[in-house]
Amino acid sequence: MQEPAALGRITDALLAVHDPRISNDSRRQAQEFLDTTKAETDAPYWGYCLANVDQLRPDQVRHFGLSLLEHSIKQNYSSSYDNPRKLAIRTWICELASKIRTSDPHFIKEKLAGLWVEVAKRAWGPGPDEWVDMDENLVRLWNLNPATRQLSLAIFRTLFEDVFMLDDPIAGKRANILSAQCIEILTEESVLINAYDSRSKDVTVLRCGSEGWLVRWSRLLGECLNRGVQDAETESFAVRALQCLKTCLLWVLPSAIRGADLLARISEALNVPNIKVKTLATDCLHVLFTRSFPNDADFNSVIGVVFLSPGIATLAGVYQSIQLDLDEFDESSYVLLKKLAEMIVGLGDYLTLAPDSKSRLPAEIDFEGYLQLVLATTRHESLIVSGLSLQFWCTVLRTEHLANRPEVSALLPGLFELAADRIIRYETVEQRTTTKRFLEIDFDSVPETHLFLGNYRRFIDDIARLIVCRIPIDTLMWLDGRLDKFFSSWHGWHSRIPSAQVQKDPFFVVAYAQFSIVDSALRGISRWKQWYQEPNKEEMVQNLNPIIERFCERMISMDVTDPVLLRKQVQTLVQFAPLMKHVQGTMFKVLEKVINACMFEYPEDATDEDREIIRDLRNNCDTELNRLAYLMPESLMNIYDQLEEIIQQIISTGRLSDHEVVSFYSFLLVVSQRSNSPNKAECFAKIVDPILRSWEDEVTVKGLLDLEWFMGRVGIGEIADYFRSRSVNAETDLLSAQMDDAGRALKENLKNRWSALFPIRATRIFIQYTIEKLDHSSQDYLDLLALWKPRVQPILPHILHLISQIQAYHNPHNWTALPPEVQSFVKASCAERFWHVGISLQSRDEFVEENVKAAQTLRDFADSLGHMLRYTREYAFLTIGSITQLEQTMYEIPEVGVTLWRAVAGEAKGISLHAWKHLVALVVRPAVRNCPIEFRERFIPEFLNVALPYLDMMLLENWDSLTRRGLTGKTEENEELSEEMMEEYLLRQLTTVVDRFLIDLIGPVGVSADKKLQPKSRTDMRTIVLTNPELLRHFLTICTHIFTVKDTRCSYSCALMIRQILQYVLNQNDEIDDFLCDVIIPSCFRLLADPYFSDVAGEASYILTIIYTVLRGKYDRPFRTILRILPSVSTSDIVLLERELAAVKTLRQQRGVMLEFLTVFNAVCEGPEGEVARRIARVRRDKERQEKWTISKKKAEQEAAVDNVLDSGDLVDLFNQ
């Protein structure tokens, strides 16, 4: 096309695309024409003409012109343009930049800045065909007019982001060159002369003048601040200058920062009355305060100055000046407050360094002023702001040279009081206090809020515990007075009235917190007794003991009747046990209190909610009873006979459920086995053998092999007879059929039978409680192993048969012989009902209410039976997990791996996603993780060669099904959509559990993980997986499939695993190498083609590059794989790619070469692979440029570590062969 005609057609097509009156067909044709225009030879020139401001074209036309230039740069600049064309493009860009106007829209300016940087990344350098005078061009823009000066700032910001901050493949190819050149033009020449003995002429030739850009920006910022940042232009310049500084302060020479007086300039910006400027100044200071400094002079000129009294006073003044009004809330001021608080707290890292660290603060710092400033942030009513400093206080309290300083000691009482006030469970507070209103602002969902509050409370608990560890007597005395004052007040008494309404009262929440802080304090005392080794320790213990005893007596005497508060009181009382083993009388009172709480009565008029609260109390107190057994077994063994008698009397009353009976027996069992009693074996047999004998009942042994018997045992026949008496058929809605007296009697009878049907819970609890936290080399453990092994091995087949029958019950293929009405009932009993915030259509209260109503209908038979079966199955899983902790007990059984998998997954058709999650978490992971070293070589391949393919198939089928439904475009009803969302949620949970299991097999993932640093057992496991070809193939297969599912976290984790093991598996086995070429390389292409996987694309590109560069030296399979995926790529194209790969020296640069090669071939095939270039060509700048708060050097360090590892092998010089 001729130039005028082409420009006219392009303009008309653009106007048509943006005209809402144009038909869809016409708009589509216009868009197709515009897409084909980009491939025209003259497209860059047309782009220049369209973007030229002299032609007075609409902004969308100018933007498209810049897009044409961008396309030509990315696709052709490095690969096919000769020097004259390259020079022409650079000239056009410089001319367009010089003509930018203040009135031009922001997107035009950003697009033009991006074009400049795209050329700079490829061509800026000292070579004869490179952009030697770029700095001169930028200086010219700087001096031309305000609009071009702002554009120059945007260019620098974009350039620094791409070179130093983003994972940009093009900049990565020339990272060393570009970074050196950036430092050269940024720094004043006199500073460089002092810093370096000599400088390369290839770099010095690029600079224009001796001043350097840092000085220019500092002077500009100073001018803006002197003018008060009152008008829009001044604000714009100040903002852009600070944005540039933010991108370079991490890596520029510290002496250049001093020379440009940047600390003073940025600090001055903190005091201007402009939120944008103050926020960016805070960002800049945070970057400056978290960077490294090579020597004391540089360190003290920045960090040391800030810690002096004037610096601390400046920060305190800025912090105190930010006042928030929640009724007229200013979001930008709140953002500034959070950033400022994080920056202030971040400075504390320098305090916690070792005294002999090279980053040593001067002696005259205002330590007290800084601590007071941090404490002010901790006191803030926004828990987000407050939470920023909690880790700091924990670190200070754990660091001896800080915690012992008088400035810290003076703060401890106030900090402890604050911890006591903030340990509240804020999620239960219903009043819209200031703190609650801040939480509503900070979080969008209830789960996020609860997660944050749980973490916040754990830190507060840790702070309280550590303070008590430092000043035990003072804190206990203070707490004693606080507790007495609260519970003797009207509000404290009011909190102890048993009423569901009271539990929502704010004073009830405070009362609960009183017990929580006491709990923290007691753990602090326990820690102090272990940690404190000074000569006066015995004297302090003598002073502490009466206080602790008095404290305990006061706690015991509190007549708490509310079940929720009583549960917390009991938990707190048990914490006294490690401290008061010598005061047996008092501790026996605690034991009595716990036992009485275990039997807390159900009032006759109790509501279902009240009964659930009391049931929770009794269950928790059962746990606390067993904790007492762990904490003071010797004292309890002295009264073992009396305890045994009392417990038998309690059991004989019939007031305990079967579960509670098991807890009381486990208490006696733990006491007898954790003490030094001479008759341990006798006590063990007396408690355990009656339970285990029921497994070997002849009827049960035979029956567990037959599904029909199993169904009859759980009551299917009786329920069927009752349903027939009620004329229930397959079409009956069980939820609408009310329960009659006969049904209630049958249900009660069945529940009593179910509770004692199989002794699985008792078996698991007895095993787990006896061996819990015992060192496997200890005599106590070995004695227990000798008792358990001969008892467990005979019953293990029956436990596996029980699991197998429950799985068979859930398999619809096994129902075909049942009558239709029974099939309908069994199906209903297998239904799982979940509630999840944000997914379920009902509220939680509605969900609970529906289930309460269902308990009065015939559906309760299905619900109760289903719950019992799932509960039994889960406990059976837990039992297997406990058995795996008994060393060789399970693993020495021949072919136990295949037997175990057949039992738990042989009837896979009926296993739900939720059940699969429990199966993997509770059986598969423990079975592998706990396998003794001497059995791993046999068990691991035997088990995993069956399990991994099945897990892979199951995940693949479910993800494929979910993806197909997601792509059908059908309009679902709300209820159906909610069910699908729940299914997706469960599938993601299951995938996460499987992903963690895969990590178990090869050790912690991370690109810099070193095999030598792995624990021995993990190394052995990894060796087994990576050296067994069949097992490795199964591992890689499931890993690759998870790598490609649309779950970013799991995909990224599997990408790290694949990348981590490549160095161990490449070139080791022909079959594995073929798999890497034929499966993993195409998978990498699919990920790079899909914008969904933007967070995984970096790892995928590394995997692709490593596999190609290593295996290409072995054979041409990688070569042919890429030809198959990108059919329009020629052999000569790949030969050129390989030459460039061989020419660079690091993995990161090789990756940049590979990605640049892929960007050139972006429309060469159909399917996802054809989208590779469009995926890679986006640097994700829009996403990455969002305000980043913490700039971390971790990624760069990881890349350097990988380069060091791979440079030692044959990756880099592969093609020199």
VEXZA-544623 format. One record per residue (C-alpha): residue in one letter; x, y negated, z negated. Coordinates in steps of 0.25 Angstrom, whole numbers, plus 5000, padded with zeros to 4 digits. Example, Ala and Ser with C-alpha at 12.3 -4.5 7.8 and 13.67 -1.06 7.14 Angstrom:
2
a504950184969s505550044971
//
This chain:
1217
m500050005000q500449865003e500749784990p499549684991a498549794994a499149894984l499049784973g497649754977r497149894977i497849914963t497149794958d495849834963a495949974957l496349914944l495149824944a494249944948v494750024936h494449924926d493149874932p491949944924r491049914936i491850014945s491350154947n492050274941d492450324954s493050194959r493750174946r494350314947q494850294961a495450164957q496150234945e496650344955f497250234964l497950164953d498550294948t499150324962t499650184963k500650214952a501350314961e501550214973t503050174976d502650024975a501850044962p502949974953y502949854962w501449844963g501449854948y502349734947c501449654956l500249694949a500849654935n501449524940v500749414932d500849324944q499749394952l498749364941r498149504941p497249564930d497949614918q497549764921v498149744935r499449694929h499449814919f499249914930g500449854937l501349874925s500850014924l501250034939l502649984935e502650074922h502250204930s503450174940i504450154929k504050284921q503950364934n504950314943y505950224937s506950324932s506650434942s506450374956y506750224956d507950164962n508750054956p508049944965r506649994961k507049994946l507549854947a506349814953i505449864942r506349804931t506249674939w504749684940i504549714925c505549594921e504749504930l503349544925a503949534910s504349394913k502949354918i502249404906r501249304900t500849284885s499449294890d499649434896p498949544889h499649634879f499549754887i500249694899k501449644890e501549784884k501549854897l502549764903a503449784890g503249934892l503749924907w504949854903v505349954893e505050074902v506050014912a507049984900k506950124895r507350184908a508350074914w508849984903g510349994903p511749954909g511750034921p511749974935d510350014938e509849994924w509149874917v510349804912d509749664910m508549704902d508949624890e509149504899n507749524904l507249534890v507949404886r507349334898l505949374894w506249334879n506649194884l505649174895n504349144888p503449194876a502749304884t504049364889r504649354875q503549434869l503649534881s505149554878l504749584863a503749694868i504749754877f505749764866r504749824857t504349924867l505749964871f506149984856e504950074854d505250164866v506750174863f506750184848m505350214842l504550304852d504850434858d505050384872p505650484882i506150374891a506850294881g507350424874k508150464887r508950334885a508750314870n510250294867i510450194878l509150114875s509350114860a510850054862q510349954872c509149914863i510149894851e511049814860i510049704865l509349694852t510649664843e511349534843e512749554850s513549514838v512849614829l513249724839i514649674840n514849694825a514049824825y514849894836d516349904839s515949914854r514749914863s514449974876k514449884888d513249964893v512449914881t513049774880v512749734894l511249754892r511149634882c510749494885g511449394876s512049414862e510849384854g510049514853w508549534852l508449554837v508949414836r507949354846w506749434839s507249384825r507249244830l505949254837l505349314824g505949204816e505349094825c503949164824l504049164809n504449024808r503248984816g502349064806v501849164816q500549074817d500249084832a499949204841e501249184849t502149184837e501449304831s501649374843f503149354844a503249384829v502549514831r503249554844a504649524837l504349604825q503849724834c505149724841l505949714828k505049834822t505549924834c507049894832l507349874818l507450024815w508650034825v509349894827l510649874820p510449824806s511549714808a510649664820i509449654810r510349574801g510849484812a509449454816d508949424802l507749514804l507549554790a507249404786r506449384799i505549504797s505449474782e504949334785a503949394794l503349464782n502849334777v502149274789p500649264788n500449364800i500049504797k500549554811v501949494808k502049544794t501649684798l502649694809a503749634799t503349734789d503549844800c504949784804l505349784789h504949924787v505749974800l506949884795f506849944781t506750094785r507950084795s509350134792f510550044789p511950084792n512650004781d512449924768a512449794774d511349824784f510549894773n510649784763s510349674773v508949734775i508549834764g509449774753v508849634756v507449684755f507649744742l508149614736s507149534728p506849434739g506549544749i505649624739a504949494735t504649464750l504049604752a503249594739g502749454744v502249514757y501649634751q500849544740s500349454751i499549554758q498149554752l497049644757d495649614756l494849734758d493549654761e494249584772f495249684776d496449654784e496949774791s498249714796s498649664782y498349804776v499349864787l500349764783l500249794768k500449944771k501649924780l502249824770a502049924758e502650034766m503849954770i504049914755v503950054751g504850104762l505950014756g505950104744d506650214752y507950134750l507750144735t507650294735l508950314742a510050374734p510950274727d512150314736s511350294749k511950204760s510650124760r510950074746l510149954741p510849834734a510849834719e510149704718i508849754725d507449714718f507149854714e506049814704g505349724714y505349824725l504749934716q503649834711l503349804726v503149954729l502349964717a501449854722t501149934735t500950054726r499849984718h499149934731e497649974731s497850034745l498350174743i498950174757v499850054752s500050114738g500350254744l501550204752s502450184740l502050314732q503150394738f504150284735w503750294720c503950444720t505350434726v505750324716l505250414705r506050534710t507350454713e508150454700h508950324703l507650244705a506750304695n507750284684r507850134687p507150034677e506349964688v505650104692s505450144677a504750004675l503750034686l503350174682p502250144672g501550064682l501750154693f501250274684e499950194681l499750164695a499950314698a498850344687d497950244694r498150294708i498050444706i496550434708r495850524718y495450404727e494650494736t493650514725v493450374722e492150324728q492150174725r492750084736t493950034728t495049954734t495850074736k494650154742r494450044752f495950044756l495750194758e494550174767i495450074776d496650174776f495950304780d494950344790s494550484785v494350544771p495450654774e496450554776t496050474764h496150604755l497450644761f498050514758l497450504744g497950644741n499450604745y499250474737r498850544725r499950644726f501050534726i500350464715d500350594707d501850604710i502150464706a501450484692r502150624690l503550554693i503350444684v502950534673c504250614676r504950484674i504250424661p503550544655i503250494641d502750354646t501850404656l501150514648m500950414637w500250314647l499450424653d498950474639g498450344636r497850324650l497050454649d496550424635k496150294639f495350334651f494650454645s494250384632s493650274640w492150284645h492550304659g493450414656w492350484648h491450454659s492350524669r492250654661i490750674662p490450794672s489650724683a489850734698q489450584698v490550554688q491650614698k491350504707d491550394696p492850314698f493150344683f493150494686v494150474697v495050394687a494850504676y495250614686a496550524689q496850524674f497050674675s497850664688i498850574682v499050654670d499250774679s500350694687a500950654673l501050804668r501750844681g502750734679i503050784665s503250924670r504250864681w504950774670k505250894662q505950964674w506650834679y507050764666q508450814661e508950694652p509450724638n508250674631k507350764639e507050854627e506650724618m505750674629v505050814630q504850804615n504250674617l503350714629n502750844623p501850774613i501350674623i501050794633e500350874622r499550754618f499250724632c498750874635e497950874622r497250744626m496950804640i496450934634s495450864625m494850784636d493450844638v493350834653t492050894658d491950844672p492450964680v493250884690l493950804679l494150934671r494851004683k495850894683q495950894668v496251044668q497351024679t497950914671l497951004658v498651114666q499751014669f500151014655a500551164655p502051144660l502251034649m501551104637k501951254638h502551234624v501151184618q500351314620g499151264611t498951144620m499051224633f498151334628k497151214626v497351184641l497151324645e495851324637k495451204645v495751264658i495051394655n493751314650a493851234663c493951364671m492551394665f491851264667e490351284666y489451264678p488251184673e486951244676d486451114683a487751094691t487651054705d488351124716e489351014716d489551024701r489751174702e490851154713i491551054705i491551154693r491951274701d493151184706l493551154692r493551304688n494351344700n495351234697c495451274683d495651414687t496851364695e497351284683l497251404674n498151474683r499151354683l499251364668a499651514669y500751464678l501151354669m501251424656p501151574657e502051604645s501151524636l499851594642m500551724641n500651714626i499151714626y498851804638d498051904630q497051794625l497051734639e496651864645e495551884634i494951744636i494951764651q494251894651q493251834642i493051724651i492951814663s491951904656t490951784654g490651784669r490851634670l491951644680s491951674695d492751784701h493751674706e493851624692v494051754686v495251774695s495851644691f495851684676y496451824679s497551754688f497851664676l498151784667l498951844679v499851724680v500051704665s500451854664q501351844677r502051714675s502351734660n503451824655s502551924650p503052074649n501752134654k501552054667a501352184675e500252224666c499552094666f499652084681a499052224683k497952194673i497452074681v497852104695d497552254697p496052254695i495952144706l496852224716r496152354713s494852304719w495652294733e495852444732d494452484730e494152594740v492852534745t493452404747v494752464754k493852534764g492852424765l493852324769l494152404782d492652384786l491952264790e490552314788w490952354774f491552214772m490252144777g489452234768r490352204756v490152054758g488652074758i488252054772g487252174771e486552114759i486551974765a485952044778d484852114770y484551984763f484451904776r483552014782s482652004770r482551854773s482251884788v483551814792n484051834806a485151784815e484351664818t484051624804d484651484799l485251524786l485451384782s483951364782a483551494775q483551474760m484151564750d483151644741d483351714728a483751844734g484751774743r485351694731a485451824723l486151894735k487051784737e487451784722n487651934722l488551924735k489351804729n489651884716r490052004725w490951914734s491751854723a492251994719l492252064733f493752054736p494752024726i495551934736r495551804728a496051874715t497151944723r497651824729i497651734716f498351844708i499451854718q499651714721y499551664707t500551764702i501651734712e501351584714k502651504715l503551614710d504951624716h504951754723s506351784717s505851774703q505551894694d504151844692y503851854706l504551984708d503752044697l502452004703l502852054716a503052184710l501652184704w500952124717k501652204728p501052344725r499752284722v499652194734q500152294745p498952394743i497852284744l498452204755p497752284766h496452264759i496652114759l496952114773h495752204776l494852104768i495451984777s495152074790q493752104786i493451954783q493951914797a493152024803y491951974796h492151844803n492351904817p490951894825h491352024833n491152104820w489752054818t489152124830a488552244823l487852154812p486352124813p486151984820e485751914807v486951974800q487851924811s487251784810f487551784795v488951834796k489251724807a488651624797s489551674786c490751654795a490451504797e491451414791r490951274787f491851154786w491751014782h492850914786v492750764786g492750694800i492350824806s491050874799l489750804803q489250814789s489850744777r490550834766d489350814757e488350854768f489250974771v489251014756e487750994755e487451084767n488251194761v487551174747k486251194754a486651314762a486951384749q485451384747t485151454761l485551594767r486751524774d487451534760f487551684762a488451654774d489151544768s489451614755l489951744762g490751664772h491451584761m491751714753l492351784765r493151664769y493651644755t494051784754r494751784767e495551654763y495951724749a496351844757f497251754765l497751694753t498051834747i498851874759g499651744757s499951774743i500351914746t501351864756q502051794744l502251934738e503551954746q503552094753t502252144748m501552114761y502652114771e503252254769i501952314773p502152364788e501552284799v500952194789g501052074799v500052134809t499152194798l499052054791w498751984804r497752084808a497052074795v496951924795a496751894810g496252024816e494851974817a495251844822k493851814829g493251774817i494351694810s493951544810l494951434812h494851404797a495151544794w496351554803k496851434796h496851504783l497351634789v498551564795a498851474782l498551584772v499051714778v499951694791r500751584785p501051644771a501251784778v502351724787r502951624777n503051724765c503551844773p504851884765i506151874773e506352014774f505052044781r505051924790e505751994802r504652104802f503352024797i503451894804p503551944819e502552054816f501551954810l501751834819n501751904832v500351944829a499951814822l500551704831p499851744844y498551764837l498651624830d499051564844m497851624851m496851584841l497351444840l497451434856e496051484857n495451384847w496251264853d495851304867s494351314863l494451184856t495051114867r494051174877r492951124869g493550984867l493650974883t492251014886g491750884884k490450934879t489550844870e489450924857e488450904846n489050834833e488950964825e489751044836l490750934837s490950934822e491151094823e492151074834m492950974826m492951064814e493451174823e494551084828y494951044814l495051184810l495851224822r496851114819q496951154805l497251294809t498251254820t499051174809v499051294800v499651384812d500651264815r501151274801f501251424801l502151404814i503051304806d503151414795l503851504806i504951414810g505051314799p504851164798v504651094811g505450974815v506250934827s507550924818a507251054809d508551124807k508551274806k509651274796l508751194787q507551294787p507351374774k507851524776s506551584776r506051494787t507251514795d507051664795m505651644799r506051554810t507051644815i506051764816v505151674824l506151614833t506951744836n505751844838p505351824853e503951874851l503651794839l504351664845r503451674857h502151684848f502651564840l502951484852t501651514858i500851474846c501751354844t501551304858h500051324858i499951234845f500951144852t499851114863v498551114854k497950974852d498350964837t499550864837r500050904823c500151054827s500651024841y501750934836s502151034825c502251144835a503051054845l504051034833m504151184831i504351214846r505451114847q506051154834i506251304838l506651274853q508151274849y508051414843v507251484854l507651424867n508551514875q508351624865n507351714872d506851714887e505451734884i505351614874d506051524884d505051564894f503951534884l504551394881c504551364896d503251424900v502451384888i503051274880i503551184891p502151174897s501551154883c502451034882f501950974895r500550994891l500850914878l501550804885a500350794894d499350774883p499250644876y498650714864f500050764861s500750634861d501350664847v501850794852a502350754865g503750714859e504050854854a503450924867s504350844875y505550884867i505151034868l504951024883t506350954884i507051054875i506451184882y506751124896t508151084893v508551214886l507851314895r508151244908g509651294906k509151434905y508251444917d507251364926r505951404919p505851264912f506151204926r505051284932t504051264921i504151104923l503951124938r502751204935i502151104926l502550984935p502451044949s502750914956v504050904949s505150944958t506451024956s507250904958d506450824948i506750934937v508250944941l508350794939l507650804926e508650914921r509850824925e509250714917l509050814905a510450854906a510950714906v510450664893k511050704879t509850724869l508550794868r507850664867q508450614880q508150744887r506650734882g506650594888v507150644901m506050754902l504950664898e505350564909f505450674919l503950714915t503450564916v503850564931f502950684935n501650634928a500650674939v501250804945c500250914941e498850934935g498550974921p499150914908e500650924913g500350824924e500050724913v501450734907a501950604912r500750524908r500950584894i502450554893a502450414900r501650364888v502550334877r501350324868r501750184866d500350134862k500350244851e501750224846r501750074845q500650074835e501250004822k502250104817w502550094802t503750184800i504750194810s505450324807k506850374812k506450514810k506150554824a507450494830e508250574819q507450704823e507750674838a509250654835a509250784827v508650864838d509650804848n510750844839v510250984838l509951004853d511250934858s512051044851g511351144861d511251154876l510051064878v510750934882d511750984892l510851094898f510951044912n512451024912q512551174914
//
